[in-house]
Amino acid sequence: QVQLVESGGGLVQPGGSLRLSCARSGSMSSFYVMGWYRQAPGKQRELVASITNGGKTNYADSVRGRFTISRDNAKNTVYLQMNNLKPEDTAVYYCNLKWTGVNYWGQGTQVTVSS
């Protein structure tokens, strides 16, 4: 059974940085995509960034240039480095895995950007 465990959320001031981590149980030899989504109160969940097992990345326009997604294959972990955070980045961030036609989700971690 695939499990995703997130960590790294918290409260940060505008302009600050946070790094989210998502540890995935099990190794995967076939194509997969891991990513981060976020959901703010009253809004739909949206894609923030994603990375394929081949290393191809994709970013939402709102975070491009500020956020960086990366992976450590040896640790089965994906990271989201978030710099220059803005109040509008406040949301619950969810780790996501797309593999063999199935979506897997982490439990979510709160990121709050406020002075």
C-alpha positions in Angstrom: 0.0 0.0 0.0 1.3 3.4 -1.0 1.6 6.0 1.8 2.7 9.6 1.6 3.8 11.4 4.7 4.3 15.2 4.7 6.2 17.5 6.9 7.5 21.0 7.1 4.5 23.3 7.2 4.1 26.1 9.7 3.8 29.8 10.2 6.2 32.2 8.4 6.3 35.9 7.8 5.9 37.3 4.3 9.2 37.0 2.4 10.2 34.0 4.4 10.9 30.5 3.3 9.7 27.0 4.1 10.6 23.5 2.8 8.0 20.8 2.6 8.9 17.1 2.5 6.9 14.2 1.3 8.2 10.7 2.0 6.7 7.9 -0.1 6.6 4.3 1.0 7.9 1.8 -1.5 10.0 2.1 -4.7 8.4 2.4 -8.2 10.0 1.4 -11.4 7.3 2.6 -13.8 6.3 6.1 -14.8 4.9 8.3 -12.0 4.4 11.9 -11.2 4.7 13.4 -7.7 3.5 16.8 -6.9 2.2 19.4 -4.5 -1.3 20.8 -4.5 -2.8 23.4 -2.2 -6.2 24.4 -1.0 -7.1 27.7 0.6 -10.3 28.2 2.5 -13.2 28.5 0.1 -11.1 27.7 -3.0 -10.6 24.7 -5.1 -7.5 22.5 -4.8 -4.9 23.6 -7.3 -1.6 22.2 -8.6 1.5 24.0 -7.3 4.3 22.0 -8.8 5.0 18.5 -10.0 8.0 16.3 -11.0 8.1 13.1 -13.0 10.3 10.1 -12.2 12.4 11.3 -15.1 12.9 14.7 -13.5 10.6 16.9 -15.6 9.1 19.7 -13.6 6.0 21.8 -13.9 4.9 24.9 -11.9 1.9 27.0 -11.5 2.4 30.5 -12.8 1.8 32.0 -9.4 4.8 30.2 -7.9 7.2 29.9 -10.8 10.5 31.5 -9.8 9.8 31.3 -6.1 9.1 27.6 -5.5 11.4 24.7 -6.5 10.3 21.0 -6.5 13.0 18.4 -6.2 13.4 14.7 -5.4 15.8 12.4 -3.6 15.2 9.0 -5.2 17.3 7.2 -2.6 15.0 8.5 0.1 11.8 8.2 -1.9 11.2 11.8 -1.0 10.0 14.9 -2.8 10.6 18.4 -1.6 9.0 21.8 -2.2 11.3 24.7 -1.4 9.2 27.8 -1.0 10.9 31.2 -1.0 9.6 34.7 -0.9 6.4 33.5 0.5 3.3 35.7 0.2 0.1 35.8 2.2 -1.8 34.4 -0.8 0.4 31.2 -0.4 -1.5 30.4 2.8 -3.2 27.1 2.3 -3.1 23.4 3.2 -0.5 21.8 1.0 -1.0 18.2 -0.1 1.5 15.8 -1.5 0.2 13.8 -4.5 1.3 10.7 -6.4 0.0 9.7 -9.7 0.9 6.1 -10.5 -0.7 3.4 -12.6 -3.8 5.5 -13.1 -4.4 6.1 -9.4 -4.1 9.3 -7.3 -2.6 9.0 -3.9 -2.8 11.9 -1.3 -1.0 12.8 1.8 -2.8 14.1 4.9 -1.9 17.7 4.2 0.2 20.2 6.0 -0.8 23.8 6.8 1.3 26.7 5.6 0.4 30.1 6.9 2.1 33.3 5.7 1.3 36.2 8.0 3.0 39.0 9.8 
